[in-house]
Amino acid sequence: MSTCSGNCEGCASKGNCSEEKHEPLLKNVKKAVLVLSGKGGVGKSTVAASLAVTLAKMGKKVGLLDVDFHGPSQPTLFNVTHLRMCGTEQGMEPLEVAGVKLVSIGLLLDDPDRAIIWRGPVKMGAVKQLLEEVDWGDLDVLVLDFPPGTGDESLSACQLIDCEKTAVVVTTPQEVALADCRKCIDFCHQVKVPVAGIVENMSGFVCPDCGHRHPLFSQGGGARLAAGAKVPLLAQLPLDPLFLQRCDAGELPEGLAENAVISGEMARVAEAVL
Ligand code: ADP
């Protein structure tokens, strides 16, 4: 029988009670955008970073939270692997890069090459801590870069984040990637996060010699996935070796700025999530 008086202050069960009323997490964040993919290597982190930079260029206050504990790529994309986040009285302070407030587990570890070997509950605790203890300030959008698939990190973040949420699902055009993305979309339905749409990445290859776009994988996969899920196909990003070089060098914002096709497509994604 519940003995809850509804008054949490001074209650002996405070901290252990399911009825307890919590301070809302991310109360100064207007919207969370969850960037998901079924498989690794399809460009999810690249799309998450490009989206954050694009939104910042549009004048929005933007945060980027790298929740990919096993393979945090964001510090590499922004060339800040050598920097560490600091703590203040208000909480952990994000790094400021290209107008984006960046938080990544990679910016907290002593040794970036050390593998994270955590069971589910530890990962869930870490997600909660990052959401609770980072001093994000006021944000229009918090972009979250999730690990591939539908594991503990994605589930906890979806359950814990109480501001408005929307998801962007990143895929490559071939069937093996699409099949896993259908699971991601089903995951979003189950956790009641609306899907803003699909981004098809590596949608053709831009030849550095002739500048033409050639199909690399099968064509039309993103469109089929979007039609099946009744969500928009937001963008088709070509695989561009010059952009890849920029990303590898930690110059994603510069790579984005000089690539009219990718930045144009990302502007459509940004408009859609807003
Ligand atoms: P994921 O987060 O899905 O594992 P990443 O974003 O880390 O994938 O991308 C994998 C690799 O592909 C990275 O080297 C990245 O720079 C590269 N990449 C992603 N998208 C593109 C693109 N459109 N053009 C060129 N390289 C890309």
Boltz pocket constraint, residues with backbone or C-beta under 6 A from the ligand:
constraints:
  - pocket:
      binder: B
      contacts: [[A, 37], [A, 39], [A, 40], [A, 41], [A, 42], [A, 43], [A, 44], [A, 45], [A, 46], [A, 47], [A, 73], [A, 201], [A, 202], [A, 237], [A, 238], [A, 239], [A, 240], [A, 241], [A, 243], [A, 244], [A, 247], [A, 248]]
      max_distance: 6.0
